Amino acid sequence: MSKIKIFGLGGLSESGKNSYVVEVDNDIFVFDAGIKFASGNLLGIDYIVPDFSYLVKNRKRIKGLFVTHGHKENMGAVKDLVQDIPELKIYATKYTRFELIEDGVNSDNIILIKPHKKIPFGEVSIFPIAVSHSAPDSVMFVINTKDGAIAYTGDFIIDPSMSGAYDMDLGKIAYVGKQGVLCLLSESSFAEKDGHTSPNHRLVDFYSNVINHHDKRILFSVLPDHLYTIAEIFEAASNSHRKIVIMGKRLQNVVNFSKKEGYLDFNQEILGDLSNINDENAILLIMDDKTTPYANISKILNGYDKYVTLKNTDTIVFAEPRYDSTEKILVRLQNDLAMFGCDIETIPKDKEILHHASREDLMIMIKLLNPKFYMPVKGEYRYMVNNADIASTLKIPDSNILLKQNGDVVTFEDGKLIDNFARVKVDDVLIDGSSNDDVGDLVIKDREMLSENGIVLISATIDKRDKVLIVGPEVTTRGFIYVKDSQDMIKEIKHICEEIINSNITPKYVDFNQIKVEIREKLGNYLYQETECKPMIIAVVQEV
C-alpha cells in the first residue's frame, strides 16, 4: 500500500512563511521555507518562521528542501532550518542559489538544478518547470509518484511576453497534466482579483514618464529581491543620459551578479558611483528591506545617511509592493517628505507590481494540469476561499477541494483520499535579531531578570540640528537600588553614559544603535562589579 501525506508548516491562512511538506511513503520532501514579516503589533520582532520541530524530529527521512524562487516569503527561513539540520540538502536554480548564499546559507548545502531536468529519488522524482515571476529562474515543482503527480506552483503569472529567465513553459505544464495529476497546490495571493495579472505588472512606461517629467535627482526605493522592477527602471532610464547610482551592499551585489550572469541587460556606462550622488539629474536606487520598511529613505530624510543628503528638489519614487502592514508607515513617511518639499511618486492603484496569479491565471493553470484534487495554498484564508471557488467553477467536486490550515494533514492511500483528521503540531517561531531562538524563550529570560535584578532606564535627548546632548542622561531604576541612598553610583552611571553618547555623536550623524549597545555592555559591567547584580538596562536616546 502506498501512502502520500501533504501538509503546510506555514503559508495557509497567512501571507508569508510558506513551507509545505509532501511525504511519499517513508520519504519527506520539503518545498520552500519562508518567513513572515512582523506586523506593527509585534514590537521588537524582526520576522516569523515556521515551526520546524517536525522536520528536525524526522530529519533522517528528509530527501531535500526544494526552493521555488528567491523571495524571502519562500526562502528567508532556509538559514534557520539549516541551523537546525546542518546536513540538509537544498535544491535551487542559479539565481535562487545566489539569493540563498546572499542570505547566509552555506553554498555546500545547495545543489544547483535546472528547469526541466528530472531529479530522481528511487521510485519518486522531482521535476522543476520554469514559471514567470518577478524573480528570475522561478520554478514550480512536480513530484512524480506511482499514484499520480503532486504539483506545487509556487508564485506565478501567465504572461507570454516574459522571456529568458522569466519565461514560463506552458507546454511542459500541459504535458504533466496529460500524465495525470493527483493533487495541485496553487497559490492564492491574488485569487480575489478578476482577469489576468498581466499586463498590469508592466511599469516601464510609468517609470519612463517619471524620469522624463522630472529634470532633477530621482530616488527610487526598491527591494533587492524584486529584480524585474530593477530591470524595468534600468530600461526606463536607458535613453535618459542620467547616471544610476546603486545604494546598499546587498543591492549592489544583486546588480553585479545579475549583470554578469545576463539577468540584467544594460550599457555599463549608465552606472555611476558615489561621485555622481549629487549630480542634478542622478538616479539613486535606494535599497529597502521588508523587515524594516522604508528605513533607508527615512534615514536620508532625517539626515543620518552617510552619503546621501536630501534636497527639496528631489523626487522620491516608491517602486515596490505596498503591504497592508506597512501602509501607515508609508503614509507618515510621504507626509514628512512632502513637508520637506520633495515630489512623491507612487505606483498607480490600478497597477499591480506583485507578480501573483489572478483569477484567469489560476484558471489556466488548473485547466492545463487538470488535477483530481485541488489544495489552495499561499494566502490569507479569504484568498484561499476565493481560490477554492475558482476550482469549483471549473467543475472540480467540492469534496476534492482541500481547504486546510497549517498542520492539517491530507492523506492519500493508493491514490484515494483518506480523511483521518491527522494533524502535525505547528506554531509561529518569533525571531528577534539574527538569532534563530524563538523570542518566547527570550521573553521568559527577560522576566526572570526583571524579577531577580530589576531594571535601569537611561534616557537622554540630543539636539537634532546641532547634534549635541541637551538633556540627561537621566537615570531611573525599579527593583534595583534606591536612588536617594546611592547618589555616588548614580553620578558614575551618568558619567559613563554621557561619555558613551558623546563619543558616538558626529556633526552629521548619531549612531543610536552603537550608543545602546555600549551602554548595555559597559554599564552592565560596572553595575555587576558594584552590586553583583545584572539588572535589565534600557537606553532611550532621542532627538528633538
N, C-alpha and C positions, 0 to 999 in steps of 0.2 A: 504494500500500500504506500502510495506517495502522499506527502503532506507539504502544503505550502502555507506559510503564515506571513501576513503583511500587517504592519502597524507603524504609527508615527511616534517618534520620540519628541517631536516638535513640529510646528507648522500647520497644525489643524486647529481651526478656530483662533488663529492669530496671524499677524504679519511678521515674518521672520522666523528664525530658529528652526529652519527647515532641516529635517533629518528623518529618513524613512528606512525601515528595515524590511527586507524580504528574506525569509527563511525557506530554503528548499531542502526538505528532509533535515539533515544534520548541519547543513552549511548556512552561514549567515552572510548576507550581502547588505552593506550599508550604503545608502545613497544620500549624499550631501550631509554636511554638519555645519549649520549656520548659526548666526547669532541673532538676537532680537535687540534692537536699540531701546535703551531705558527711557520711559516716559518721564515727564516732569515731576510726578509724584514719588518717584523712586530716588530720593535725594542721596547723592554720593555713589550711585550705582552706575558703572560705565556701560555694561551690557549684560545680556542674559543668554545663557547657553542651555542646551538640553541636559537632562539628567542622563548621563552615560553609564550609570551603575549596572544596567542590564548587560551592556556590551562588555564592560570590564569583567563582570562575573562569567561571561561566556566567550572571553577573548580567544580561546583556542579554536573555536568554531568559525571565527570571522575569516572570510576569504579576502576581504578587502573593502575599502571605502572608495566609492566612485563619485567624483565631483562633477556636476553638470557644467558649472561655469564659475568665473572668478569674481563673484559678488559676495559681500560679507554675509548677507542673509542665507547664503548657501555654503560658504566655505570659511566663514570667520571663526568658527569654533573648532576647526581641524587641529590647530595647535594645542587647544585644550584637551582634545581627545587623545592626541599623540602623547601628551604628558602622562595620561593615564595608561595608555597602551603603546609603549615606545616601539614595539615591533610591528605596528600597524602598517600595512601596505596601502598606499593611496594611488588611485588611478586617475590621471588627469591629462587633458590635452595641453599643447605647448603654452598657450597664453595663460591658461588656468594654472599650470605649473609655475609660471613666473609669478603670478599673484600670490600663490601659496608660499613661495620662498620669500617674497617681499613681506608676507605676514608673519614670518618667523618659523615656518615649517622646514625641517631638515630635508634637503634635497635627496638624501639617501633613502628616505621613506617613499619617494614619489616615483611611480612607474609611468613613463610617458606613453600615451596612447594616441591613436589617430582615428578620426571618424571612419566608420565602415570597415574597421579591422576587428574581426571577432576575437574575443578574449576567452579562451577555453578554461573550464573548471570541471574536468571529468564529464559527466552527463549533462552538465549545465554550461551555458556560455553567455557572455555578456556582449551585446552588440551596440556600440555607440553610433548615433546618427546625428549629423550636423543639423542644427536648427538656428533660426535667426533670432538674435537678441542684441542688446546694447553692448554686451561683452563678446569679443571675437572668440572663435573656437568653441562656442557653446554647443553642447550636445544633449540629446535625450538618450536614455538607456533602455534597451530591451533585454530582458532576462529570458532566455530560451530554456524551457523545461519540457519534459515529455508530456505534460498535461496542457501545454499551450504557453504562449508568451505572456510575461508581465511587463508592461511598458510604463515608464515614468518620463513625462515630458520635460521636467524642469521648467524654465521660463522660455517663452517663445512668442513670436508673432509670425504671421504669414504675409510676406512682402516680397514678391518676385524681383523687385528692383535691387534688393540687397544681394551682394555678391562677395566673392573671395572668402575671407574668414567669417563673414556674416551670412553666408549662403545657407539655404535650407534644402535638404534633399527629400523632396516630396515623393519622388519615385521609390526611394528606399522605404519610406514610411508606408506607402501603399503596398509594397511587396510584403512587408511584415504583416499587414492587415490580411492579405490573402492567405498567409500561412496559418493564421488563427491566433487571436489574442484572447487569453482568458480574462485578464483584468487590465484596465488602463487607469493609471493615476495621473490626473491632469490638473494643472494649476487653475486657481480660481480668482486671482487678484483683480482682474477686470471683467469678471463674469456678468456683472450688472450693466456693462456698457454695451449698447447696441452697435451693430455693424462690425467693421474691421478696425483694428488699431491703426494700421496703415491707411492713409498717408499722414495722419496727424502727428506722428512722431518725427517727421522730417522738418528740421528747423533751420536749414541753411539760409533760406530766404529771409527769415526773421533776423538771424544774426547779421546777414548782409545789410539789411535795412538799418540796423542799429549802428553798424560800422560806418555806413555811408552818410547817415544823418547826424553824426556827432564827430566834429573835427578835432576834439581834444582827446585826452587819455581815457581809455576804457579799461575797467577792471571786471573780468569775468570770474565769478565764483563757481568752481567746478569740482566735481568729485573725481578723484584719480581713477576709480574703477569704472567710470562711465566713459569708455574710450570712444564710443560712437559720437557722443556730444563733443568731445575734444576734437575729433576728426572733422566734424561739421564746422567748428569755429575756425580751424585752420583753412578749410575750404573757403569759408566766407571771407577770410582776410587775405586770401592768396593774391588778389589784384589791388590791394588797398595801399601798397607801399608803406605799410606800417611794420614795425618790428614787434614780434611776440616774445615776451619775457615770461619764463616759467618760474613760479614762486612756490617753493616747497620741495624737499628732497624726494619724497615719495612720488610726487607728480613728475619731477624731473626724470626719475628712474623709469617711470611709465613711458614718457615721451621718447627717451633714449632707446629703450628696448623696442618699442613699437616701430620707431623709425628704422632701426637696424634690421628687424625681422619682417618688415614690409606691411605691418598693420596700419601704419600711418604713412601717407604719401604727400610730401610737401617739399618745396625748394628750401634747402638748408639755409639760404640767405635770409629767409623770413625770420629766423630765430635771432633774437637779441640776447643780451646778457645784462648784468647788473648796471653797466654803464648806460643802458638805454631806459632805465626805470623812470627817469624824469623827463624823457622825451615827450614833447607836446602831444604827439599822436601815437604813443606807445600803446600796445595791448598787453595787459598783465593777466596771466592766468593764475588766480589765487586758489590754492588747494583748500578744499573743505573736507570735513570729516563728520560722518553722521553720529559719532559718539559725542562730539562737541560741536553741534551745528552752528555754522557761520562764525566760528571763533576767530578765524584769521581776519575776516572782514571787520569784525568788532575790534580786534586788536589794532588794526590800521586806523580805524575811526577814532579810537581813544589815544592814539599817539604812542603805542607801545611797540610797534613793529620796528625791527632793527634796520630795515631797508626802505620801506615804503612810507612816505608821508602823504596823507590825503590832501587833495586840493578841492576847492569848491567847484572847480570846472570839470571834475571827474564825472564819468558816467559809470554806474555800477550795474552790472547785469548778473542776475541770479539764474545761471544757466544749469539748473539742477532740479531734480524732482522735489516737489513740495509734499511733505508728510503731515498728517494730522497733528502729530505730537510736536512739530516744530513751527506750526503756523503762528503761534503767539510770539515766539522768539523772532521770527522773520518780520512780523508787523512792527514790533518795537524797534528793531534794527533799521527798518526802512524809514520810520518816523525820525529817528536820530540822524540818519544820512540826509534826509530832506531838510532838516533844521540846519545841518552843516552847509547845505547849498548844492549837494550833488544831485544829478539826474539819476533816476532809477528806472531800470527796465526789467520787467519780469515776463515770463512766458505767458502768452495769452491763455485765458481759461479754456478756450475751445481747442487748445492744442495739448496733446499729451506727449510727454517726453519719457514716460515709463514704457518700456518695451514688453508689455504683457498682453496675453491673448484676450481679446474682446469676444463677444458672443459669436460672431460669424467665424472667427479664427478657431474657436473651440469646436464649433460645428464641423468644420472641415477636418480637424484632427480626429474627431470621433468617427466621421464618415469613412476616412481613409483607413483607420485601424479596426473599425467595426468590432469593438470588444464585447464579450459576453457579459462582463461585469464592469462597472464604472465607479471609480472612487475619487471624488473631488478632494484635492489637497491644496496647500499653499493659499491661505487667506482666512480672513475673519469668517465666522460661521454664516453670516448673511450672504457672503460671496459664495461660499460652498453650497448653500441652498440654491442660489441662482444657477450655479454650475450644474447641480442636480436637475433643475428644471429644464435646462438645455438638453441634457441627456434624455429626459423623459419625452420631450417634443420629438426627438429622433427615434422614438419607439423602443428605447431600452426599458424593459419592465421595471417598475418601481422596486420590486423585490431584488433586482440585480443592481440597484444604485446604492452604494455603500457610503452613507454619511456617518463618519466616525469622529471620535475625539482622540486626542493624544493618549496612547496607551491601549486603546481598544484594538483587539487582535481579530483580524479577518482570517479565517481558516478554510482552506480547501483540502479535501481529501479525494484523491483520484479525480481531480477536476471539478468536484461538487462542493458547493458552499455548505459549510457546517457552522451553524450559529451556536457556539458553545459559551458565549459571553465571557470569553477569556480576557484578561487584562494584564498588562505589564505596568509595573509601578513607574510612574514618570513624575517629574516635578520641574520647576524652574530652578536653575542654579544662578544666583546673582553674583556677578563679578565686579569687584571694586579694584581698579588698577590692573596691573599686569598679572597678578596672582590668579591662579585657577582655583583657589579656595572659594567655596560658597560663602558669601558675605554673612550668612546666618551664623557661622562659627565666629566670625569677627565681631558681630554684634554681641554675642554671648561674652566674649573676652572683654569687650568694652564695658559691659555691665558689671563684670567681675572686678575690673579695675576701678570703676566708679565706686562700688560698694566697699572696697578694701582701702583705697588710697585717695579718693576724692578727685577733684578737678581744679585746674588752674587755668583761668582765662586771661589772655593777654590781648589788649585792644589798643590800637593806635590809628591815628589819622594823618595822612600825608596831603600836602597842598598839591592839587592836580597841575596847576600852572607852573609853580616854582620848584616842584619836586623836592620839598623839604618836610621834615617831620614837624607838625604843628600842634598835635595833641597826643599826650601819652609818651611812652607806653603806660597804660593803667593796668593794675593787677587786681583781679577778682578771684577769690578762692571759695570753694564749697567742699566741706568734708575733709580738708587737708590741714590747714593751720588757721589759727585765729590772728587776723591781720594786726590788731592793736598790740598783741604780745610779741609780734615778730617783725618789728619795724626795720631792723638791720637786714634781715633776709629779704624783705620787700624791696629795700633800696638796691640790694645787689641784683635781684631779679630784674628790676627796671634798668639797671646799668647794663646787664648782659643783653637784654632785648634791644635797648637803644643802639648799642654798638652793632648788633646784627642788622637792624633795619637800615642804619646809615651806610653800612658797608655794601648794601645791595640797592642803593639809590644812585642813579646817574642823572645827568641833566635832562635826558630824554626818556628814560625807561626805569621802571621799578620792577624788580624781579620778585613778585609776590610769592611765587611758589618756593623759591630758594629761602626767602625770609621765614616762611612757615616751617620748612624742613629744618633749618638751622636752629630755630627757637625750640622746636621739639627735641632735637638732639642735645644741644649744648645746655639748655635749661634743665632738661631731664637729667643729665649727668650731674649738674650742680645740686639739684634738689635731692638726688639719691645720696650724694656724699654728705649732705647736711642732715637728712632725716631718715635715710634708709627706706624711703617710700618712693613709689613710682606713680604719681598722680597722672591722670589724663591731662595733657596740655593742649589747649586750643588757642591758636593765634588768629585774631581777626584784625586785618590791616586793610584800610580802605582809603580811597582818595576822595577829596571834595574840592 
